[in-house]
Amino acid sequence: MHFYTRVTWASHVLSLTSQCVTLPYRVCATTYQTHLECFFFLCSNSDRRAAMLIILAFIILFHVAAAILLFVATIHNAWWVVSQAGRDVIYADLWYSCNSTCFPVENSHTVDAAYLQTIQATMILATILCCVSFFLHPSALQAPTGRRFLFTAIIQLLAALCVMIAASVYTAQKNSFHLANLREGTYGSSYILAWISFPMTLMSGLMYLVLRKRK
């Protein structure tokens, strides 16, 4: 009867082990002497992998949100808002100024608008880099531990740097490319979104760096 109980317990442990195996059981059995030790190791390893998948899903959502903010900030016509009494509200972005109609930013293709061209280039580059780093996920998952997500993190951090440069230059040099009648205005929603996307891209890049060493 005692022997039958041991056999029943061993078969029960083995059946539970098969439900949470994340490594080949033979590899585990060579390291752990008892079935019970092997079972607890495999289950804890399964929990770690599940936690990593949850963290990775959160980072991906964070990454997608940052990319959306970059798209909106780059395209949407609301970096600068001028509201004057008795006149239509004027919205200005990196390419156009609009009230009832839109017209290009004056002299935007000349040397006088070098700061504006810098902002345009860095915002476009930040958006492209953020998208490229997102599409590197499949290859990053196949990389060995230690180098996993390394290139994704580097590209995402470069995107954060580009956003910071663009928003900082706009803050310091906006009057150099705005017409005199547009200088009495306030920052618009796109400008705010650009600054919000900076810490988001920076944090996602740093999280990728931390995640690259996780198994």
Summary of the structure (lengths in Angstrom):
residues: 215
radius of gyration: 27.2
end to end distance: 43.5
largest distance: 97.1
contacts: 635
relative contact order: 0.14
helix: 71%
strand: 7%
